[in-house]
Amino acid sequence: MEIKITKTTNPKQKPADQSKLSFGKYYTDHMFIMNYDEGQGWHDPRIVPYAPFEIDPASMVLHYAQELFEGLKAYRTDDGSIQLFRPEKNMARMNVSCERLCIPKIDEEFAIEAIKTLVKVDEDWVPSLPETSLYIRPYIFANDVHIGVHPAKHLIFAIILSPVGAYYPNGIEPVKIFVEQKYVRAVIGGTGFTKAGANYAISLKGQEEAEAQGYIQTLWLDGIERKYIEEVGSMNVFFKIDGEIVTPSLEGSILSGITRMSIIELLKARGYKVSERRISIDELSEAYRNGKLEEAWGTGTAAVISPIGELKYGDLVMPVNNGEIGEVSQMLYDTLTGIQWGKLKDEFGWTVKIDK
Ligand SMILES: Cc1ncc(COP(=O)(O)O)c(C=O)c1O
């Protein structure tokens, strides 16, 4: 399929100060759109000026939330070129979400081509200040004009771009995380392993509570026993306990993070022992009490490596590594960002260049 490109005649003013981009505040001049109609499949891929959608008030997505998304980034390297980080993993995961949400799958290679073409069209929007990048948000939503619960027959696949700085206001500074005990985010058999927008709607209440208590995000426990650690609001989570690096195993209720996957590969390549296993909040609290909780950090495309400086579980407040950045977290941050921004050799073959 050929991507038809219509360029804007009215380009926007780009943010003047790249140090104040923050996250998700600005959007570029163009967007990608493709339609799905039953009988026709995915069709009419096009890049058009960024503009609001016109959708019917009865559009199914507004009522039943049949929607999913992805998130990845384009990075500006020192020689001015632009690269993506493992886009094939995001597109493969997008299809995993499609399958669970009864959304027709996309052609993964074509979707990567669409991302590359869009980034190329808006290449002047890729910031160059250290730690800034262009966040890429592909998403698909149901657009049948029908108030009835059934899998959509008409959908829209879109990609928008946003130049971003650090996800958390204080960059790599350790964050404070609240362990949620009242609400749950996902159960095995549900949609926790997908990037369904609905998962995030469900998580807002916990997030609100965490913020009210001065914490930046929620650490979710499993929805059945309320015992096993799952993930943070927008990050997977790792702990270093008595020398062992532990991350919750993928049991079907948490997102299989691309950063998580990369960090596991990186740690193993550096000779660390990494266990993907179930870890309970009691085990973690016990390790803290015994002085064995050495480090904790979150991983995610937006948050990169985010050291955790404090965890609160009920009345138990657990400072981690004196609220400072740990040795392993720092090494992971330096290596991952070094590869992403092209400052270090990409020994794993993770980056994908966008043609000049
Ligand atoms: C719930 C959740 N978990 C984990 C992650 C990390 O995934 P990734 O490393 O692919 O960005 C995200 C990222 O957006 C997320 O929303």
The ligand as an ORCA input file, in Angstrom:
! r2SCAN-3c Opt
* xyz 0 1
  C       1.253     -0.360     32.395
  C       2.595     -0.265     31.778
  N       3.554     -1.141     32.154
  C       4.784     -1.133     31.620
  C       5.137     -0.199     30.665
  C       6.496     -0.236     30.059
  O       6.453     -0.747     28.744
  P       7.518     -0.342     27.656
  O       8.848     -0.626     28.234
  O       7.205     -1.162     26.470
  O       7.328      1.128     27.408
  C       4.186      0.730     30.243
  C       4.561      1.691     29.211
  O       3.915      2.484     28.698
  C       2.892      0.704     30.807
  O       1.950      1.589     30.424
*
